[in-house]
Amino acid sequence: MITIFTSAFAQAARSRAPGQVSVSNFAPNWWRGPEYGPLVPSWTYRGVPQNPYEDIYAVQLALLNATTVIEDLTRLVGGDVVTLLCHCQREDLASGVMWCHLSYASSWLQHEPGIAVRTWDARPTRP
């Protein structure tokens, strides 16, 4: 079974989340991992409010095939556990202050049978 997590870059790096893939318009300078462009929202609608943004991003996702996206992601990381990364912090999302494209992408991906999408919630590991 394939498992997909979502996380912020910093938290995933500190806790060594498995199968990390950037789906952000801009990754941190230190990021050297894979990126998956088809789930990255177009930069042209970055400042659009949530309701129209969801609709615009839904159009972008509708052009994709979820099965193909999942196959691409697992091929990128070489396994069946993937962690999709962006800059949004869990606290911001939970407070309702911020909306993130990953919440919408997660819902879209979960419609594919056998896919679980969860928030990465591991404690950071010590080197």
N, CA, C and O atoms as a GROMACS GRO file, in nm:
protein
  508
    1MET      N    1   0.083  -0.118   0.000
    1MET     CA    2   0.000   0.000   0.000
    1MET      C    3   0.088   0.125   0.000
    1MET      O    4   0.190   0.129   0.069
    2ILE      N    5   0.050   0.223  -0.076
    2ILE     CA    6   0.124   0.348  -0.087
    2ILE      C    7   0.074   0.444   0.020
    2ILE      O    8  -0.047   0.457   0.042
    3THR      N    9   0.167   0.511   0.086
    3THR     CA   10   0.133   0.613   0.185
    3THR      C   11   0.197   0.743   0.143
    3THR      O   12   0.314   0.748   0.106
    4ILE      N   13   0.118   0.849   0.149
    4ILE     CA   14   0.168   0.981   0.116
    4ILE      C   15   0.149   1.070   0.238
    4ILE      O   16   0.041   1.076   0.296
    5PHE      N   17   0.258   1.140   0.275
    5PHE     CA   18   0.254   1.236   0.384
    5PHE      C   19   0.268   1.376   0.325
    5PHE      O   20   0.316   1.393   0.213
    6THR      N   21   0.227   1.476   0.402
    6THR     CA   22   0.254   1.616   0.370
    6THR      C   23   0.330   1.674   0.488
    6THR      O   24   0.309   1.635   0.602
    7SER      N   25   0.418   1.769   0.458
    7SER     CA   26   0.497   1.830   0.564
    7SER      C   27   0.562   1.959   0.513
    7SER      O   28   0.566   1.985   0.393
    8ALA      N   29   0.612   2.037   0.608
    8ALA     CA   30   0.695   2.153   0.575
    8ALA      C   31   0.839   2.106   0.558
    8ALA      O   32   0.880   2.009   0.620
    9PHE      N   33   0.914   2.175   0.474
    9PHE     CA   34   1.052   2.137   0.448
    9PHE      C   35   1.132   2.117   0.577
    9PHE      O   36   1.193   2.012   0.597
   10ALA      N   37   1.131   2.217   0.664
   10ALA     CA   38   1.216   2.214   0.784
   10ALA      C   39   1.180   2.097   0.875
   10ALA      O   40   1.269   2.026   0.923
   11GLN      N   41   1.051   2.077   0.900
   11GLN     CA   42   1.012   1.969   0.990
   11GLN      C   43   1.047   1.833   0.930
   11GLN      O   44   1.095   1.745   1.001
   12ALA      N   45   1.023   1.815   0.803
   12ALA     CA   46   1.054   1.687   0.738
   12ALA      C   47   1.204   1.659   0.741
   12ALA      O   48   1.246   1.545   0.762
   13ALA      N   49   1.284   1.763   0.720
   13ALA     CA   50   1.429   1.744   0.721
   13ALA      C   51   1.478   1.708   0.860
   13ALA      O   52   1.561   1.618   0.876
   14ARG      N   53   1.427   1.778   0.962
   14ARG     CA   54   1.471   1.751   1.100
   14ARG      C   55   1.432   1.612   1.146
   14ARG      O   56   1.505   1.548   1.223
   15SER      N   57   1.317   1.564   1.101
   15SER     CA   58   1.267   1.435   1.148
   15SER      C   59   1.294   1.321   1.050
   15SER      O   60   1.255   1.207   1.074
   16ARG      N   61   1.361   1.354   0.942
   16ARG     CA   62   1.395   1.254   0.840
   16ARG      C   63   1.272   1.182   0.784
   16ARG      O   64   1.267   1.059   0.779
   17ALA      N   65   1.175   1.261   0.744
   17ALA     CA   66   1.055   1.204   0.682
   17ALA      C   67   1.096   1.123   0.559
   17ALA      O   68   1.187   1.163   0.487
   18PRO      N   69   1.029   1.012   0.535
   18PRO     CA   70   1.065   0.926   0.422
   18PRO      C   71   1.018   0.982   0.288
   18PRO      O   72   0.914   1.046   0.280
   19GLY      N   73   1.095   0.957   0.184
   19GLY     CA   74   1.054   0.987   0.048
   19GLY      C   75   1.020   1.132   0.021
   19GLY      O   76   0.914   1.161  -0.035
   20GLN      N   77   1.104   1.223   0.060
   20GLN     CA   78   1.075   1.366   0.049
   20GLN      C   79   1.080   1.415  -0.096
   20GLN      O   80   1.174   1.386  -0.170
   21VAL      N   81   0.975   1.492  -0.134
   21VAL     CA   82   0.964   1.549  -0.269
   21VAL      C   83   0.909   1.691  -0.256
   21VAL      O   84   0.806   1.713  -0.191
   22SER      N   85   0.976   1.787  -0.316
   22SER     CA   86   0.928   1.925  -0.315
   22SER      C   87   0.814   1.942  -0.415
   22SER      O   88   0.821   1.896  -0.529
   23VAL      N   89   0.707   2.010  -0.368
   23VAL     CA   90   0.597   2.048  -0.458
   23VAL      C   91   0.569   2.197  -0.436
   23VAL      O   92   0.454   2.240  -0.434
   24SER      N   93   0.676   2.272  -0.420
   24SER     CA   94   0.669   2.415  -0.393
   24SER      C   95   0.727   2.493  -0.510
   24SER      O   96   0.810   2.442  -0.585
   25ASN      N   97   0.682   2.616  -0.525
   25ASN     CA   98   0.737   2.703  -0.629
   25ASN      C   99   0.885   2.732  -0.607
   25ASN      O  100   0.959   2.755  -0.702
   26PHE      N  101   0.925   2.732  -0.483
   26PHE     CA  102   1.065   2.756  -0.452
   26PHE      C  103   1.103   2.674  -0.330
   26PHE      O  104   1.040   2.684  -0.224
   27ALA      N  105   1.204   2.593  -0.346
   27ALA     CA  106   1.254   2.511  -0.236
   27ALA      C  107   1.359   2.592  -0.160
   27ALA      O  108   1.416   2.687  -0.214
   28PRO      N  109   1.386   2.555  -0.034
   28PRO     CA  110   1.491   2.624   0.040
   28PRO      C  111   1.627   2.608  -0.032
   28PRO      O  112   1.647   2.514  -0.108
   29ASN      N  113   1.717   2.701  -0.006
   29ASN     CA  114   1.850   2.696  -0.069
   29ASN      C  115   1.922   2.564  -0.041
   29ASN      O  116   1.999   2.517  -0.125
   30TRP      N  117   1.898   2.505   0.074
   30TRP     CA  118   1.968   2.382   0.112
   30TRP      C  119   1.906   2.257   0.051
   30TRP      O  120   1.965   2.150   0.058
   31TRP      N  121   1.790   2.270  -0.008
   31TRP     CA  122   1.718   2.153  -0.063
   31TRP      C  123   1.792   2.095  -0.183
   31TRP      O  124   1.825   2.166  -0.277
   32ARG      N  125   1.819   1.966  -0.178
   32ARG     CA  126   1.886   1.897  -0.288
   32ARG      C  127   1.806   1.775  -0.336
   32ARG      O  128   1.856   1.696  -0.416
   33GLY      N  129   1.685   1.760  -0.287
   33GLY     CA  130   1.603   1.645  -0.321
   33GLY      C  131   1.524   1.666  -0.448
   33GLY      O  132   1.536   1.769  -0.514
   34PRO      N  133   1.441   1.566  -0.483
   34PRO     CA  134   1.361   1.575  -0.606
   34PRO      C  135   1.247   1.675  -0.593
   34PRO      O  136   1.201   1.707  -0.484
   35GLU      N  137   1.204   1.723  -0.708
   35GLU     CA  138   1.089   1.812  -0.717
   35GLU      C  139   0.989   1.750  -0.813
   35GLU      O  140   1.027   1.682  -0.908
   36TYR      N  141   0.859   1.775  -0.788
   36TYR     CA  142   0.756   1.723  -0.876
   36TYR      C  143   0.668   1.838  -0.923
   36TYR      O  144   0.575   1.880  -0.855
   37GLY      N  145   0.700   1.888  -1.041
   37GLY     CA  146   0.635   2.005  -1.098
   37GLY      C  147   0.485   1.999  -1.119
   37GLY      O  148   0.418   2.100  -1.096
   38PRO      N  149   0.428   1.885  -1.161
   38PRO     CA  150   0.284   1.884  -1.188
   38PRO      C  151   0.195   1.922  -1.068
   38PRO      O  152   0.082   1.967  -1.089
   39LEU      N  153   0.242   1.904  -0.945
   39LEU     CA  154   0.162   1.943  -0.828
   39LEU      C  155   0.194   2.083  -0.777
   39LEU      O  156   0.130   2.131  -0.684
   40VAL      N  157   0.294   2.147  -0.836
   40VAL     CA  158   0.330   2.283  -0.796
   40VAL      C  159   0.226   2.379  -0.854
   40VAL      O  160   0.200   2.378  -0.974
   41PRO      N  161   0.167   2.463  -0.768
   41PRO     CA  162   0.068   2.558  -0.821
   41PRO      C  163   0.135   2.662  -0.910
   41PRO      O  164   0.250   2.701  -0.886
   42SER      N  165   0.063   2.706  -1.009
   42SER     CA  166   0.116   2.808  -1.099
   42SER      C  167   0.146   2.935  -1.019
   42SER      O  168   0.067   2.976  -0.935
   43TRP      N  169   0.260   2.996  -1.046
   43TRP     CA  170   0.301   3.118  -0.975
   43TRP      C  171   0.203   3.231  -1.004
   43TRP      O  172   0.190   3.323  -0.922
   44THR      N  173   0.134   3.228  -1.116
   44THR     CA  174   0.047   3.338  -1.156
   44THR      C  175  -0.073   3.356  -1.064
   44THR      O  176  -0.131   3.465  -1.061
   45TYR      N  177  -0.111   3.254  -0.989
   45TYR     CA  178  -0.223   3.273  -0.897
   45TYR      C  179  -0.184   3.261  -0.751
   45TYR      O  180  -0.264   3.221  -0.666
   46ARG      N  181  -0.061   3.297  -0.722
   46ARG     CA  182  -0.010   3.291  -0.585
   46ARG      C  183  -0.088   3.380  -0.489
   46ARG      O  184  -0.114   3.338  -0.376
   47GLY      N  185  -0.125   3.502  -0.528
   47GLY     CA  186  -0.192   3.596  -0.438
   47GLY      C  187  -0.344   3.588  -0.442
   47GLY      O  188  -0.410   3.673  -0.382
   48VAL      N  189  -0.399   3.490  -0.510
   48VAL     CA  190  -0.544   3.478  -0.523
   48VAL      C  191  -0.604   3.426  -0.392
   48VAL      O  192  -0.546   3.336  -0.331
   49PRO      N  193  -0.718   3.482  -0.346
   49PRO     CA  194  -0.782   3.432  -0.223
   49PRO      C  195  -0.820   3.284  -0.235
   49PRO      O  196  -0.828   3.229  -0.345
   50GLN      N  197  -0.844   3.221  -0.120
   50GLN     CA  198  -0.864   3.076  -0.113
   50GLN      C  199  -0.972   3.022  -0.206
   50GLN      O  200  -0.946   2.927  -0.279
   51ASN      N  201  -1.092   3.078  -0.205
   51ASN     CA  202  -1.200   3.019  -0.285
   51ASN      C  203  -1.169   3.014  -0.434
   51ASN      O  204  -1.181   2.908  -0.495
   52PRO      N  205  -1.130   3.127  -0.496
   52PRO     CA  206  -1.096   3.114  -0.638
   52PRO      C  207  -0.969   3.031  -0.661
   52PRO      O  208  -0.957   2.962  -0.762
   53TYR      N  209  -0.875   3.036  -0.565
   53TYR     CA  210  -0.751   2.959  -0.577
   53TYR      C  211  -0.782   2.811  -0.585
   53TYR      O  212  -0.728   2.741  -0.670
   54GLU      N  213  -0.871   2.763  -0.498
   54GLU     CA  214  -0.909   2.621  -0.500
   54GLU      C  215  -0.965   2.582  -0.636
   54GLU      O  216  -0.932   2.476  -0.689
   55ASP      N  217  -1.048   2.668  -0.692
   55ASP     CA  218  -1.107   2.638  -0.823
   55ASP      C  219  -1.001   2.635  -0.932
   55ASP      O  220  -1.002   2.547  -1.018
   56ILE      N  221  -0.909   2.732  -0.928
   56ILE     CA  222  -0.803   2.738  -1.029
   56ILE      C  223  -0.710   2.617  -1.016
   56ILE      O  224  -0.672   2.556  -1.116
   57TYR      N  225  -0.674   2.584  -0.892
   57TYR     CA  226  -0.586   2.469  -0.870
   57TYR      C  227  -0.656   2.339  -0.908
   57TYR      O  228  -0.592   2.245  -0.956
   58ALA      N  229  -0.787   2.332  -0.886
   58ALA     CA  230  -0.864   2.214  -0.926
   58ALA      C  231  -0.856   2.193  -1.076
   58ALA      O  232  -0.847   2.079  -1.122
   59VAL      N  233  -0.859   2.300  -1.153
   59VAL     CA  234  -0.845   2.291  -1.299
   59VAL      C  235  -0.707   2.235  -1.333
   59VAL      O  236  -0.695   2.150  -1.422
   60GLN      N  237  -0.603   2.280  -1.263
   60GLN     CA  238  -0.467   2.230  -1.286
   60GLN      C  239  -0.462   2.080  -1.256
   60GLN      O  240  -0.404   2.003  -1.334
   61LEU      N  241  -0.522   2.038  -1.145
   61LEU     CA  242  -0.520   1.896  -1.109
   61LEU      C  243  -0.603   1.812  -1.205
   61LEU      O  244  -0.569   1.696  -1.232
   62ALA      N  245  -0.712   1.868  -1.256
   62ALA     CA  246  -0.799   1.794  -1.347
   62ALA      C  247  -0.726   1.754  -1.475
   62ALA      O  248  -0.767   1.660  -1.543
   63LEU      N  249  -0.620   1.824  -1.508
   63LEU     CA  250  -0.542   1.791  -1.627
   63LEU      C  251  -0.447   1.673  -1.603
   63LEU      O  252  -0.385   1.621  -1.696
   64LEU      N  253  -0.437   1.631  -1.476
   64LEU     CA  254  -0.348   1.521  -1.438
   64LEU      C  255  -0.425   1.392  -1.417
   64LEU      O  256  -0.547   1.394  -1.399
   65ASN      N  257  -0.354   1.283  -1.420
   65ASN     CA  258  -0.411   1.152  -1.387
   65ASN      C  259  -0.351   1.111  -1.253
   65ASN      O  260  -0.229   1.097  -1.241
   66ALA      N  261  -0.436   1.092  -1.151
   66ALA     CA  262  -0.388   1.062  -1.016
   66ALA      C  263  -0.300   0.937  -1.013
   66ALA      O  264  -0.199   0.934  -0.943
   67THR      N  265  -0.338   0.835  -1.087
   67THR     CA  266  -0.258   0.712  -1.089
   67THR      C  267  -0.118   0.741  -1.142
   67THR      O  268  -0.019   0.691  -1.088
   68THR      N  269  -0.109   0.820  -1.247
   68THR     CA  270   0.020   0.856  -1.305
   68THR      C  271   0.102   0.938  -1.206
   68THR      O  272   0.222   0.917  -1.192
   69VAL      N  273   0.038   1.033  -1.138
   69VAL     CA  274   0.107   1.115  -1.038
   69VAL      C  275   0.166   1.026  -0.929
   69VAL      O  276   0.282   1.042  -0.892
   70ILE      N  277   0.087   0.934  -0.879
   70ILE     CA  278   0.133   0.844  -0.772
   70ILE      C  279   0.248   0.757  -0.822
   70ILE      O  280   0.346   0.738  -0.750
   71GLU      N  281   0.238   0.706  -0.943
   71GLU     CA  282   0.347   0.626  -1.001
   71GLU      C  283   0.473   0.710  -1.015
   71GLU      O  284   0.583   0.664  -0.985
   72ASP      N  285   0.458   0.834  -1.062
   72ASP     CA  286   0.572   0.924  -1.077
   72ASP      C  287   0.640   0.950  -0.943
   72ASP      O  288   0.762   0.945  -0.931
   73LEU      N  289   0.558   0.977  -0.841
   73LEU     CA  290   0.613   1.008  -0.709
   73LEU      C  291   0.688   0.889  -0.649
   73LEU      O  292   0.798   0.905  -0.596
   74THR      N  293   0.629   0.772  -0.657
   74THR     CA  294   0.695   0.654  -0.601
   74THR      C  295   0.822   0.620  -0.679
   74THR      O  296   0.919   0.570  -0.622
   75ARG      N  297   0.822   0.646  -0.806
   75ARG     CA  298   0.942   0.624  -0.887
   75ARG      C  299   1.051   0.726  -0.848
   75ARG      O  300   1.168   0.691  -0.839
   76LEU      N  301   1.011   0.851  -0.824
   76LEU     CA  302   1.106   0.955  -0.784
   76LEU      C  303   1.179   0.920  -0.654
   76LEU      O  304   1.299   0.942  -0.642
   77VAL      N  305   1.104   0.864  -0.557
   77VAL     CA  306   1.164   0.835  -0.426
   77VAL      C  307   1.212   0.691  -0.414
   77VAL      O  308   1.281   0.656  -0.318
   78GLY      N  309   1.177   0.608  -0.510
   78GLY     CA  310   1.222   0.469  -0.506
   78GLY      C  311   1.155   0.386  -0.397
   78GLY      O  312   1.217   0.296  -0.341
   79GLY      N  313   1.031   0.416  -0.367
   79GLY     CA  314   0.960   0.340  -0.264
   79GLY      C  315   0.812   0.377  -0.260
   79GLY      O  316   0.765   0.458  -0.340
   80ASP      N  317   0.741   0.317  -0.166
   80ASP     CA  318   0.596   0.339  -0.159
   80ASP      C  319   0.554   0.433  -0.046
   80ASP      O  320   0.437   0.436  -0.009
   81VAL      N  321   0.650   0.509   0.009
   81VAL     CA  322   0.618   0.613   0.107
   81VAL      C  323   0.677   0.744   0.054
   81VAL      O  324   0.797   0.754   0.028
   82VAL      N  325   0.590   0.843   0.039
   82VAL     CA  326   0.628   0.973  -0.018
   82VAL      C  327   0.588   1.082   0.080
   82VAL      O  328   0.480   1.076   0.140
   83THR      N  329   0.674   1.182   0.097
   83THR     CA  330   0.639   1.299   0.178
   83THR      C  331   0.646   1.422   0.087
   83THR      O  332   0.754   1.460   0.041
   84LEU      N  333   0.530   1.483   0.062
   84LEU     CA  334   0.522   1.602  -0.022
   84LEU      C  335   0.552   1.725   0.063
   84LEU      O  336   0.496   1.742   0.172
   85LEU      N  337   0.642   1.810   0.014
   85LEU     CA  338   0.691   1.922   0.094
   85LEU      C  339   0.656   2.058   0.034
   85LEU      O  340   0.662   2.079  -0.087
   86CYS      N  341   0.619   2.149   0.123
   86CYS     CA  342   0.604   2.290   0.088
   86CYS      C  343   0.648   2.371   0.210
   86CYS      O  344   0.706   2.315   0.304
   87HIS      N  345   0.622   2.500   0.211
   87HIS     CA  346   0.668   2.586   0.321
   87HIS      C  347   0.564   2.605   0.431
   87HIS      O  348   0.598   2.656   0.537
   88CYS      N  349   0.440   2.568   0.409
   88CYS     CA  350   0.334   2.591   0.506
   88CYS      C  351   0.360   2.514   0.635
   88CYS      O  352   0.396   2.396   0.632
   89GLN      N  353   0.341   2.581   0.746
   89GLN     CA  354   0.362   2.518   0.876
   89GLN      C  355   0.229   2.461   0.926
   89GLN      O  356   0.124   2.521   0.905
   90ARG      N  357   0.233   2.350   0.990
   90ARG     CA  358   0.114   2.282   1.041
   90ARG      C  359   0.030   2.374   1.130
   90ARG      O  360  -0.093   2.372   1.123
   91GLU      N  361   0.096   2.454   1.214
   91GLU     CA  362   0.024   2.543   1.306
   91GLU      C  363  -0.057   2.648   1.228
   91GLU      O  364  -0.169   2.680   1.267
   92ASP      N  365   0.000   2.699   1.120
   92ASP     CA  366  -0.070   2.798   1.039
   92ASP      C  367  -0.194   2.737   0.974
   92ASP      O  368  -0.300   2.799   0.969
   93LEU      N  369  -0.180   2.615   0.927
   93LEU     CA  370  -0.292   2.547   0.862
   93LEU      C  371  -0.401   2.516   0.963
   93LEU      O  372  -0.520   2.536   0.934
   94ALA      N  373  -0.364   2.467   1.081
   94ALA     CA  374  -0.461   2.430   1.184
   94ALA      C  375  -0.537   2.552   1.237
   94ALA      O  376  -0.654   2.541   1.273
   95SER      N  377  -0.471   2.666   1.241
   95SER     CA  378  -0.536   2.786   1.295
   95SER      C  379  -0.631   2.850   1.196
   95SER      O  380  -0.709   2.939   1.232
   96GLY      N  381  -0.626   2.806   1.072
   96GLY     CA  382  -0.712   2.864   0.970
   96GLY      C  383  -0.655   2.994   0.913
   96GLY      O  384  -0.719   3.058   0.830
   97VAL      N  385  -0.535   3.032   0.957
   97VAL     CA  386  -0.472   3.154   0.909
   97VAL      C  387  -0.429   3.137   0.764
   97VAL      O  388  -0.427   3.234   0.687
   98MET      N  389  -0.396   3.018   0.727
   98MET     CA  390  -0.338   2.993   0.596
   98MET      C  391  -0.404   2.871   0.531
   98MET      O  392  -0.446   2.777   0.598
   99TRP      N  393  -0.413   2.876   0.400
   99TRP     CA  394  -0.457   2.760   0.324
   99TRP      C  395  -0.342   2.720   0.234
   99TRP      O  396  -0.272   2.804   0.179
  100CYS      N  397  -0.323   2.589   0.219
  100CYS     CA  398  -0.210   2.540   0.142
  100CYS      C  399  -0.261   2.450   0.029
  100CYS      O  400  -0.357   2.376   0.045
  101HIS      N  401  -0.194   2.460  -0.084
  101HIS     CA  402  -0.233   2.376  -0.198
  101HIS      C  403  -0.222   2.228  -0.165
  101HIS      O  404  -0.291   2.146  -0.226
  102LEU      N  405  -0.137   2.192  -0.068
  102LEU     CA  406  -0.124   2.050  -0.034
  102LEU      C  407  -0.250   1.992   0.027
  102LEU      O  408  -0.277   1.872   0.012
  103SER      N  409  -0.329   2.075   0.095
  103SER     CA  410  -0.455   2.022   0.150
  103SER      C  411  -0.548   1.981   0.036
  103SER      O  412  -0.618   1.880   0.045
  104TYR      N  413  -0.550   2.060  -0.070
  104TYR     CA  414  -0.634   2.026  -0.184
  104TYR      C  415  -0.576   1.908  -0.262
  104TYR      O  416  -0.649   1.818  -0.302
  105ALA      N  417  -0.445   1.910  -0.283
  105ALA     CA  418  -0.380   1.799  -0.354
  105ALA      C  419  -0.399   1.668  -0.277
  105ALA      O  420  -0.419   1.563  -0.338
  106SER      N  421  -0.394   1.675  -0.144
  106SER     CA  422  -0.415   1.556  -0.061
  106SER      C  423  -0.553   1.497  -0.083
  106SER      O  424  -0.567   1.376  -0.102
  107SER      N  425  -0.654   1.582  -0.081
  107SER     CA  426  -0.791   1.535  -0.105
  107SER      C  427  -0.802   1.472  -0.243
  107SER      O  428  -0.865   1.368  -0.259
  108TRP      N  429  -0.743   1.536  -0.341
  108TRP     CA  430  -0.747   1.485  -0.478
  108TRP      C  431  -0.680   1.349  -0.488
  108TRP      O  432  -0.734   1.258  -0.551
  109LEU      N  433  -0.563   1.333  -0.426
  109LEU     CA  434  -0.492   1.206  -0.431
  109LEU      C  435  -0.564   1.095  -0.355
  109LEU      O  436  -0.556   0.978  -0.394
  110GLN      N  437  -0.633   1.130  -0.248
  110GLN     CA  438  -0.700   1.028  -0.167
  110GLN      C  439  -0.818   0.964  -0.238
  110GLN      O  440  -0.868   0.860  -0.195
  111HIS      N  441  -0.863   1.024  -0.345
  111HIS     CA  442  -0.972   0.963  -0.421
  111HIS      C  443  -0.925   0.840  -0.497
  111HIS      O  444  -1.006   0.762  -0.547
  112GLU      N  445  -0.795   0.824  -0.505
  112GLU     CA  446  -0.739   0.706  -0.571
  112GLU      C  447  -0.743   0.589  -0.471
  112GLU      O  448  -0.694   0.604  -0.359
  113PRO      N  449  -0.799   0.476  -0.508
  113PRO     CA  450  -0.810   0.363  -0.414
  113PRO      C  451  -0.674   0.319  -0.358
  113PRO      O  452  -0.575   0.311  -0.429
  114GLY      N  453  -0.674   0.292  -0.229
  114GLY     CA  454  -0.554   0.242  -0.164
  114GLY      C  455  -0.453   0.347  -0.124
  114GLY      O  456  -0.343   0.314  -0.082
  115ILE      N  457  -0.488   0.476  -0.137
  115ILE     CA  458  -0.395   0.583  -0.104
  115ILE      C  459  -0.439   0.649   0.027
  115ILE      O  460  -0.555   0.689   0.042
  116ALA      N  461  -0.346   0.658   0.118
  116ALA     CA  462  -0.369   0.731   0.243
  116ALA      C  463  -0.278   0.853   0.240
  116ALA      O  464  -0.158   0.840   0.215
  117VAL      N  465  -0.333   0.972   0.266
  117VAL     CA  466  -0.254   1.093   0.274
  117VAL      C  467  -0.270   1.149   0.414
  117VAL      O  468  -0.381   1.179   0.458
  118ARG      N  469  -0.156   1.161   0.483
  118ARG     CA  470  -0.159   1.210   0.622
  118ARG      C  471  -0.052   1.316   0.640
  118ARG      O  472   0.040   1.330   0.559
  119THR      N  473  -0.066   1.390   0.749
  119THR     CA  474   0.037   1.488   0.785
  119THR      C  475   0.150   1.416   0.856
  119THR      O  476   0.126   1.336   0.946
  120TRP      N  477   0.274   1.443   0.814
  120TRP     CA  478   0.390   1.384   0.878
  120TRP      C  479   0.400   1.440   1.019
  120TRP      O  480   0.404   1.562   1.037
  121ASP      N  481   0.405   1.353   1.117
  121ASP     CA  482   0.400   1.397   1.256
  121ASP      C  483   0.505   1.328   1.343
  121ASP      O  484   0.479   1.296   1.459
  122ALA      N  485   0.621   1.306   1.288
  122ALA     CA  486   0.726   1.239   1.367
  122ALA      C  487   0.808   1.343   1.441
  122ALA      O  488   0.823   1.457   1.397
  123ARG      N  489   0.861   1.302   1.552
  123ARG     CA  490   0.951   1.389   1.627
  123ARG      C  491   1.087   1.392   1.557
  123ARG      O  492   1.130   1.292   1.500
  124PRO      N  493   1.152   1.507   1.561
  124PRO     CA  494   1.285   1.515   1.499
  124PRO      C  495   1.380   1.410   1.559
  124PRO      O  496   1.376   1.381   1.679
  125THR      N  497   1.465   1.356   1.474
  125THR     CA  498   1.565   1.260   1.521
  125THR      C  499   1.694   1.334   1.552
  125THR      O  500   1.724   1.436   1.489
  126ARG      N  501   1.768   1.284   1.644
  126ARG     CA  502   1.897   1.345   1.681
  126ARG      C  503   2.007   1.278   1.600
  126ARG      O  504   2.010   1.156   1.588
  127PRO      N  505   2.099   1.357   1.544
  127PRO     CA  506   2.209   1.299   1.466
  127PRO      C  507   2.304   1.221   1.554
  127PRO      O  508   2.402   1.165   1.505
   0.00000   0.00000   0.00000
